[in-house]
């Protein structure tokens, strides 16, 4: 029984981690510059959620862009970026994780935001297929 409970708990922990990662980066990509190079990480490359109660609960995890741009900053000190610098999730993480488990509802809510993000930050990219299919090369020194 103990081993079964441990395996179940481990499954739930990994599942929650991957679900959170999915929510934080859904549809966002760094621009491929050629020769295995990509633009530097910027606040616009991850979703944020400026919801006070859930930021308190999750120790500012929803200030995700600051975590990437300032990896040395401790979670309680993470800063919020304005919507013109970093994309914002429509709801907090608890609601977004539930929504992500229902793909048609998730896509209906998030895909228009992804399309708006792409038009705003990368109007010169007209074909996102290589980004979506994973056919672009890995970043240099990725392995």
Buried (B, 14 or more C-beta within 10 A) or exposed (E): EEEEEEEEEEEEEEEEEEBBEEBBBBBBBBBBEEEEEBEEEBBBBBBBBBBEEBBEBBEBBBBBBBBBBEEEBEEEEBEBBEEEEBBBBEBBBBBBBEBBEEEEEBBEBBEEBBEEBBEEBBEEBEEBEEBEEEEBEEEEEEE
